[in-house]
């Protein structure tokens, strides 16, 4: 049993997905892990971290009612005022939360190493056994990012931001670290070298890079695969680099998110870690978002005319009236048209959508959710919330709404999402008005999420548009809301994302799924427990030897 909480330093924290998972491990309703410092450069994500840090300063079930009043506030400006009032009413907890969440950019001139190191030392307060977590920014390694620029640019500072993570290992010697990055890391090459190989070598021996330090060495483990053997230096070895890849849908996450997550254990900790336990079946999308209130899309603009000028599209728009009646008429008209086409034609009467039965959503909707049948009910549910927050739809172009509606109808009919060639087959007006629409680079640019399997990866791109995240329900005819994306990412329903809706989407897309982090945290906790038990056993043996003498 570990009586003292295990300190955590969280780097490149985003909105706190990794930290939330680790903070959710309880023993007798007491948190096992204690986040001492979360470092994040994005202002809105920092506000989210700070508010969640405040939430965690209270024991389970003891969070003040004012916190829930913030979640239930629909107006963003008033919400900010309520947060300020909350911090004034509970100054001790607020101060602790502000110390925990630090708005800072690692690797930048404004935050030199000495400043970072001092803050980490202050946060750890002399504790030697602690955990480092985080995911250095990974756009430079992502497959999409590399396809856009033709490879990895060695001038891109993000390639080397992991070295700031490595430097902190070298200087501060965490007992265990967990580092997350994109799948593209495994295939990335820079100047003829495999990026993953030199990252592994660096992490095993941080002093090989930061020679002025006297850092211990680390053993690097996969969290999903047991090692096949041990090399001459005691390092675990694996059959393939892909053994370090975690396919989230295999571990009860309702999302096909594939990420490299490395587990590092300091050389003096003689513990063989466990691995994640695979779920018996995939958690499907409908089971985790189907119990959220139905909301309709907003009506934005429609294209009046379009022409190509100097290789770029120039469009003239008109604003649509965003009313229930107008939405109802337009969506039902498009629905009737699509269902009149040959493959979709039905002899049954076409059921018209009633917009009056649901709204465009809100920053808070009073309702009963999640349903008890939700496979992650206990994870999402908070009896004090009495509704759902961050569940408001975007407004879309009329032309995009027709594509969304077609995609949902097509998916229901053929049990797969349509690609752009399918859109083209059924009508030129379904094709997006882009110069590169038929280039073949983004054949699935408009993608409906299938209800009966895990969703595709939620990324930060969801903040730009919803084309890749179309809701499967044709009657709602829209892209996913922030809360639906958060459910897919497995954030609890009482986890509030601060800032504008665009900022909220960005935060959700950049996060590590908390429920996956929770499963990882149980493995990490076991390492600390076994190491603690081992130290206790050694002390007992030493006492026994002393007594015999």
C-alpha positions, 0 to 999 in steps of 0.5 A, a space after each residue: 500500500 502506498 500511503 502518500 500520493 504519487 506526484 505527477 508532472 504533466 508536459 504538453 498537457 492539452 486539456 488534460 486527458 492523460 492527467 484525468 485518467 491517472 487522477 481517476 484511480 482511487 483507493 478508498 475514495 482517495 486519489 492515488 495520483 496527484 498532479 503537481 504541475 500541468 504545463 500547457 501553452 494554449 490559453 483555453 486548454 489552460 483554463 480547462 486544466 485550471 478548472 478541472 484542477 479545482 474540481 480535483 481538490 475536493 473528495 469524490 462527491 464533495 465538489 461544491 454546487 457552484 461548480 455545477 452551476 458553471 457547467 449549467 450556464 449557457 452563456 459563455 461570458 456569464 460562465 467566465 464570471 461564475 468561474 471567477 466567483 467560484 475561485 473567490 469563494 474557495 480561495 485555497 482550492 483555487 490557489 492550488 489549482 492555479 499553481 497546478 496549471 501553468 500557462 507556459 510554452 516548453 522549448 520557447 525563449 520565454 521559458 528557459 530551462 532554468 525557469 522550467 526546472 525551478 518550477 518542477 523542483 518546487 512542485 515536487 518539493 523533494 519527492 523522489 518517486 514520481 511520474 512524468 506524463 505527456 505527449 510532445 507536439 506531434 504534427 511533424 511526425 503525423 502521416 497527413 502532415 508529412 504528406 502535405 510537406 513531402 516529408 519531415 522538415 528538420 527545421 521544424 522545431 516540433 521534431 525536436 520538442 520531444 527533446 525538451 521532454 527528454 531533457 526533463 527526464 535527464 535532469 529530474 529522473 522520474 521513477 516512471 514516464 509515459 510518453 504519447 505520440 502519433 502512429 507516424 512516429 514509427 515510419 518517420 525518417 530524418 536525414 536517412 535515420 529512423 526517428 523511432 530508433 533514435 528516440 528509443 535510444 535517447 530515452 534509454 540513456 538521456 545522458 547520451 544527449 544531455 551529457 552534462 547530466 548524470 541521469 539514470 538509464 531507463 527501460 522502455 516497455 510497450 503497454 500492449 505487448 509483452 517483450 519477446 526477450 531482453 538484450 545484453 543490457 537488460 533492455 526489453 526487446 520486441 518483435 516489431 516497432 508496431 508492438 508499441 502501437 496502441 489501437 484504442 478500439 481494442 481497449 474499450 475506447 469507442 474510437 479507432 485511435 492508433 497512437 504510440 505510447 511508451 512506458 519508461 521505467 528507471 533502471 533501479 526499479 526492478 519491476 516487470 510491468 503488465 500490459 493492457 487487457 483487451 476488451 471482449 468486443 469493440 465499443 460502438 459509437 451509437 452506444 456512447 453518443 446515442 443517449 445524448 439529446 437530439 439536436 439539429 444542424 444550424 443553417 448558415 449560408 448557401 452558394 449563389 454562384 462560383 467561379 475560378 479566378 487565377 486557380 482559386 475559387 471565388 464564391 458569392 453566398 447568401 445567408 439562410 434564415 436559421 429557423 425551425 420551419 426553414 430548416 424543416 422545409 429544406 431538410 425534408 425537401 432534400 430528403 425526399 429528393 435523395 429518397 427518390 433516387 433509384 437505389 434509395 427509392 422506397 415504397 414506404 411513406 417518407 417520414 418527415 423530420 420535425 424540427 420542433 422536436 429538437 433545437 440546435 443545442 446549447 452549452 447546457 441541456 437539462 436531460 437524463 444522460 447517459 443511459 444505464 445501458 451505456 457501456 461507459 455509464 459509470 465513467 461518464 455519469 455524474 448524478 449532480 450534473 442533471 444534463 449535458 454541457 458543450 452540446 451545441 451544433 454548428 451552422 453549415 452551408 446548405 450544400 454541405 447539409 445535402 452531402 451530410 444527409 446523403 452520407 447518412 442515408 447512404 450509410 444506412 442503406 449500404 452499411 458503409 460510408 460513401 467516398 467522393 466517387 459515390 457522391 459524384 455518381 449520384 449527382 454533380 451538385 453533391 461534389 464539393 466546390 473545391 479545385 482539388 475535389 477530384 485529386 484523390 488525396 481526400 477521397 473520404 473528405 466527407 465521412 459519416 461516422 458509422 453507428 455500429 463500430 468505433 468512430 474514426 480518430 477524433 483530431 484537432 481538425 474537427 475544430 475547422 469543419 465537421 466534414 469528417 465527423 458526420 452524425 449517422 442520424 439523417 434526421 439530425 443532419 449535422 456534424 458531431 457536437 463537442 460533447 459527442 466528440 468528448 464522449 468518443 474521447 471518453 471525457 466524463 460528462 462533468 468535464 467542461 471545456 472552456 473557451 469558444 466552441 472552436 477552442 473546445 473542439 480543438 482541445 478535445 481533438 488534441 487529447 489522449 482518451 482519459 479512459 485509456 489513460 485510466 487503464 494505463 494508470 493501473 499498470 503504472 500504479 502497480 509498478 509503484 506498489 511493487 517497487 515500494 513493496 520491494 524496498 520494504 522487503 529489502 529494509 526488513 532483510 537488512 534489519 534481519 541481517 543486523 539482528 543476526 550480527 
